[in-house]
Structure formats: C-alpha cells, structure tokens
C-alpha cells in the first residue's frame, strides 16, 4: 500500500499500537464487534428491502452488500495477521462512510429517511474504544460529511428513484429506533464494564491505603496523599522506647530461616497489638529491635504513661512467647522523653522517622539496660514518678552524653 501505520486520522502510533495486544482492548473489541454485528443485520434488511423494489434499485442494494463483504474480509485478514489496529480503523471508516454514501445513492435525506444517522456509530464507537481525544477527528469527519450531504441534498434528490411511502416509513422507524437501540446497548455495556473496573480500582485503592497505613500514621498518610510537600513536624514532648532482644544472634544461629522469621513475627505482632491498644505509634523494626513512640504524630499528655504501660506488658508477652517456643527470650528496653522532629523521607519507599537528641538518648538507655529491665531517663522519671515505681541507678556513663541520671521501671504504684 505504501502507507505506513505511523498515524491514522491524526492518532499517534502508540495509541493504535495498544490494540495490537490481544489482552488489552477486550472491552473495545467487544464494543466494535457489537457495532459491526448490529450494522450487518441492518445491512441485510436494506439489501432485501431495496432488492425487492426492482432491478433499478440493485445499485442501492449493492452498497450495504459491499459493506458486509469488506467488513468480514478485513476481519479475517487482520485477525489472522494480528493487526487489530488496522481492523479497528477499517471498521470505523466504513461505519462512518457507508451510511452517508447510501443516503446519497438513494436520493438524499427525505428519500432515505435520514439513513446517514447510522454514521454516528463511528464517532461513538471511537469514543468508547479509543478515548475522548482520539475520537474528536472521527466526530469532526461525521459533521463534515453531514454538511456535504446538506449542501448537495438537492442534487441527490433530483436523481432519486421513487421509494414507496411504506418503505420510507419503515426506513424512518428503523433508522431512528435502530441507532437509538444500538447506542443504548453499546453504552450500557460500556458503562457496566466501567463500573466493574471502578469497583476493582476501589478495591485496589483500599488495599493500597491499608498498606500505606502499615507504613505511615493515618494523619501523615492523609497529608501525604493530599499534598506533595515535605512533611516535617516539631513535637515538644514525646516519649520514645527502644526494645532489643538479648543475645538473639546466638539464639537464632541454629534456627532455620522460616522458624526464625516466624518467631520474630510472633513477638513483633504481639508488640504491634500492644501499641494499638495504648494508642502508640510503631516507628520501625530493625532486625530484632523495636521502636515505638507516644505523642506522635498526635500530641497527648499521657504519652509517657502509655509507653511505660506498654513496656511492662511487653515483658509479659515476651515471656509467653518464650514459653510456647521453648526459646530463652529476654530483652532490654530503654525509654526517654523530650522534643523531636518527625517527618517522612524517601520518594519511592516512604519512611516515617524521628530525629533529635531525645531519640539518641532513648537508644542509649536501651543499649546500657540490663537484660529483662526497663531503663528510663530522668526526663521520663519525672513524668511518671507519681504513678509508677522506680529504682534509681544514680548517674551512669552514656556515650556522647557523659553521665546522666537513670532509673529502672519496676511497675505501677498500688
């Protein structure tokens, strides 16, 4: 042909190329199939009706006959060659041109009862198959052919053969009700598929939101979806806890990978339940270490109390898992209170984290804590001394801080 499929009707190749994938345009091909099948049935009606008027009407009857032949020959050729893009283009062209050509042959608007109205199926089909932007040229062509028909209607009418009134009335009813019925059926099918896709998208959106909430606090996730600005907040008073399993490297040395992951999952899943119960925010797990904070991202006056309660419950949970697993599990817990900066970092894998000296000191409290103990700083002690029992450790040396006052959390006051 010498014509390369670089563009058709102003459509870029990549738009047409997506129809060469048999799995992608199922809805589009189904819609086109409905249009072609419906117009084929109407063509059969036109062939028999016009042929019954006499030999002089054979040329009129040949127009829909040619449409049927070309349609199904192109279907066989392009389907065999897997060139669905060519087939779509061919069908849209014939859906557009054939009704107008038939109207011209019959004798204009009145003689044909406006049979050109069937051409609206072409831009309508293009809209549902190719999309809004790609359907615009097809609709423009429809309007252009309608304008040509209007301007030349007198010429067509002067050469018209007589059509019986009952045939013209039948054509009118067929043209009006036929196009309306086909458009309704096709659009109903298109809408049903659209609703199905939107429902599937809603399910996927819910899954995505759930995954996002597993990574970020709900308020932070909402802000991140609503705006693309950097999220960084200052919090004047929060309580941070670090917990780390003691000698877990040695304990897990002889464990199969699946058993190791299962054990950690049991421990941290129980910890997650505790954090939800006390309204705390889990920040992250690193290996066998667990970090949680109270008072972030939403401020609360009892952040230290909630973290202390969770720390005490964590020891009970760990003892329960140790009994069931047959492993000797102990952990060190460190707690500190003070100001922090909280925010989201990363573009592809988001991470909600905390920064500041308060975080570093909490980590140091965990590092210097004795196994099975909860060690807190003086800042946390002052917030909890009226509700919890403590044992003073005096001043202890902390890397990077010198000597600081430290306490061991023993339990609640009676």
N, C-alpha and C positions, 0 to 999 in steps of 0.2 A: 504494500500500500504506500510505502514511503512516508507514512505518518507514524511518528513515534509517540508513545503514550507519555509525553512529558507533561502535558496538561490537556484536559477536556473541559470545554466551556469555562475556562478560567480557573479550573480546580487544580491545585498542586498535585504532583505525582504521589506525594506521601499520603494525601487524603484518599486517592483511589487505591493506593497500594495496600491500605489496611483491609480492603475487601478481598485481597488475594489470600488472606489467612482464613482457611475454612472454619476455624473455631471462633473467629472474632465477630463477624457480622451476621450471626444467626437470626437476630430479630429483623435486620434489614433485608436479608434474603427472603425471610418468611413474608414480610410485607410486600416485597416486589412480586413474589410468587402469587400472592392473593390478587394483586392488581392485574397481573398478566392473565391469570386464570379467569378472573371475572370479565375482563375485556374480551377474552377469547370467546366466552359464552355469548356475549353481546354481538360479537362479530358473526357468529354462526346464525344468530337471529337475523341480522342485517342481510347476510348472504341469501338466506331462503326467502325473506320478505321481498327483497329487491329483485331476485331472480324470478319470482312469481308474477312480477308485473309485466314480463315480456322480454324479448330478445334485446330491445333497445336499452334495457337497464343493466345489461351484462357488465358494462364497464364500471358502473357504480358498485355492483356486487363484487367486482374484482378487487376493489380497494381493501375491504376487510379480509378477503381471502388471502391477499398478498401479506397482510399483517400477520395472520396466523402462520403462514409458511415461514416468513422471515423470523418470527419470534422463536419458533421451536427449532428451526435450523440453527440459529445463533445459540440457543440453549445447548444443543448437542455439541456444537463445535467448541464453545468457550468452556463448557463444563468439562469436556474431555481434555482441553488444554489447561484447565485450572485457572483460567483467566476470568474470574468473576467480575473484575473491574470493567472489562470490555462488554460483558453481558449486561451489566447494570446500565452502562452508558447507552448501549443499543436499545434496550427496552425503554429507557426514559425518553430517548429521541422519538421512538415510534409511538409511545403513548402521547407524546406532545403533538407530533406532526399528523398522524393518521386521522384523527377526528376532524382537524381543520381541512385536510385535503378532501376528505369525504364530503364535508359540507360544501366545499367549492364545486365538487363534481355533481352533487345532487342539485345545486341551484341556489345556494345562499341560506340565510338564516331561516326564512319562512318555509321554503320547500323542505329543508332538512329538519325542521323543528329544533334548530339550535343544537345539532349533534356535536358541534365543537366543544360543548360544555364538558365532554368526556376528557378533553385535553388537560383539565385542571388536575387530573390524577397524576400527571407528570411532576409538576412542582410540588404537589402534596406528598407524593412518594419520595421525591428528592429531599424534602424537609425532614421526613421521618427516617430516611436511610442515610443521608449524607450530613444532615445537620443544618442549622439556620444559615450560616454563612454560605455554604456550598449550594444551597437551594435557591439563593437570590437570582443567579443568572437564569435558572430554569423558569422562574416566575416572570422575569423580565421578558424572556422569549415568548411566554404564553401571552402576555399583554401585547407584544409586538405583532404576533400572529392574529390576535383578536382585532387590533387596529387595522391590519391589512384586510381582514375579512370585512370589516365595516366599510372601509373606503371603496372596496371593489365589489360590494354586495350587489350593486345594480348590474354590473357586468355578468356576475354569476347567475343572477335571477333571469336575465334576458336569454340565457342559453339553457334554462332549466326545462327538463321534461316534466310533463304533468304527473303529479303524485296524487292518488286518490285521497280524499279527505280523511277517511277512516285510517289510512296508513300514516298520514301526517299526525293524526291524533294519537295513534299508537306510538309513533316515534317520540312525540312530546312527552307522553306519560313515561315511556321507557328512559328517555334522556334525563328527565327530572328525578324520577324515583330511583333509577338505576345508579346515577352518580351519587345521590344522597345516601343510598343504602351501602354502596361500596365504601364510600368515605367513612361512614359511621362504623362499619365493621372493622375497617383497617385501623381507624383511630382508636376504637375500643380495644383492639388487640394491642396496639402500641401503648395505650395507657395502662393496660393490665401488666405488660412487661415492664413498663416504667415503675409501676407500683411495686412489682416484685423486686426490681433492682434497688429501689429506695429502701424497701424493707431489709434487704440484705445489707445495704450500706449502713442502715441504722444499727443492725446487729454488730457489724464490724466496728462502727463508731463506739458502741457501748463497750466492746472488748478493748478497743484502744484506750478509752477513758479509764477502764479498770486497770489496764497495765500502767497507764500514766500515774494513777493514784497509788500504785505499788512502789513507784519511784519517787514521787513528789507529794508533799502535803496537798490536801484538796484546795485550799485557798491559793497556794502557789501555782498549782496546775491550772486553776481558773484564770489567774492573771497571765500565765504564760500563753494560754490559748487566745486570750483577748487582746494581748499586745505583744510586740516583739522586742520591747525594751529590756535592758539588762535589769534583772531582779536582784537587788541588794538592800537588805534592811538592817537597821541597827536595833538591837534589843538590850535594854539597860539591865535587866535582871532575869537570868535564866539559870537552870541547874542542869549540868551535864554529867552523864555517867558513862564510864568505860568499864566493860567486863571482859575478862580474858580467861580462858580455860588453862589451868595449871598443868604443865608437862604434857600437853596434848600431842605434841610431836612424837614423844616417846610412846604414848598410849596408842596412837594410830599407826605406828610403824609397821606392825604386822597385820593390819586390817586390810581386807580387800577394798578397792575404791568404792564400790557400791555400798558396802557396810559403813565406811567412813562418812560418805555423804548422807546416808540415812540417819546416822547418829547425830550429825550436826543439824540435820533438818529437824529432828525431834526436839533438840534443845532450843534452837532458834525459833521454831514455830511456836513453842510454848512461851518463849520470851515475847514474841510478837503479840500473842494473846494478852499477856500482861500489860504491854504498852497500850493496847487498845482499851483495856479495862480502866487504866488510870489516865487515859487521855493524853498520853505522851507521844512524842514523835521519834520513831526509829530513824536514825540518820543513815547508818550503813553497817555492814558486817565486813570485816577484813580477816579472812582466814577463820580463826577460832575466836576472834574478838568481836564484841558487840557494842555499839554506841547508840545511846538514846538521850533525848533532851526534853525538858519540861519548860514551858513558857515560850516555845517557838513552834510555828510561826505566829500563834495567837497568844498574847500575853495572859498570864494568870497569876494570882497572888500566892497560890499554894503549890507552885512548881517544885519547890524543894521537898515538900511533904509527899507529893505524888511520886517523885523519883525515889525517895527513901523507902516508901511502901513497896515499890516495885523491886528494889534491891533486896529487901528482906524476903519477898516472895520468890525471887529468882533462886535463892539458895535452896528453898524447899523444892522447887521444880527440878533443879539440877540433881538433888538427892533422889528424887523419884525416878528420873531417867537413869541415873546410875544404878539403882536397884534393879530396874527392869532389864537393863542392857548387860549387867554384870561387869561394868567398867568402873574403875575408881575415878570419878569425876569431881574435880574441885575447881574453884575459880577465885580470882582476885577481882575486887570491884573498887573503883575509885570515883569519887564524886566531888564536884566543885561548883560554886555558884558565882555569878558575876555577869558582866556585859559581854556580848558577842556581836559579830557581823554574820548574818545569814544570807545566802543567795544561791542562785543557780548558775552553774558553769557547764560549758560544753555546748556544742551545736547539734550533734547527731545523737550522742548518748548523754542525756541530761543527768546532772548530779546535784542534789541539794545538800549543801555542806555548811559548816560553821568555821569561823576563823576568829582568832584572838587569843590573848594570854589565858583567858578562862579555860579555853579548850586544852591548851598545853598543860596547864596545871592539873586538870582533871585526869589527863592521860598519865601524868607523873604520879598522881595518887594511886592509880591502878597499878603502875609499874612497881611501886615501893610497898604495896599492900601485902600482908601475909596471906597465904592460902586460906580460903574459906572466910575471909574477912571483908568488911566494907569500910574503907578508909575515906574520910572526908576532910576537907579543909576547914579552917576557922570560919570562913565566909558561910559555908553551908551549916556548920555547927550553930552559929548564931541564929540562923533562921529556924532551926529545929529543936533547940535545947529545951523548949518548954513542952514538947510532945514526945521526944524520943530519949532513950538512954544512951549515953556515950562513955567511952573510956578514953582519957587523954593520953596521947603518946608523947606529949611535950613537943619540943622543936626537933624536927628531923631535917636532914640534909636532902635537898632536892636539886637535881642537876638543872643549872640555868637559873635557879631562883634563890640559892643559898639555903638558909634554914627557915622553915615555915612551921607553924603550929598545925598539928594533925590530930585527928580523933578517929576512934573506931566506933561505928554504929552498932549498938548491941540489940536494940529492939525498941518497941514502943513503951512509953510510960504507962503504968497501970491506971 
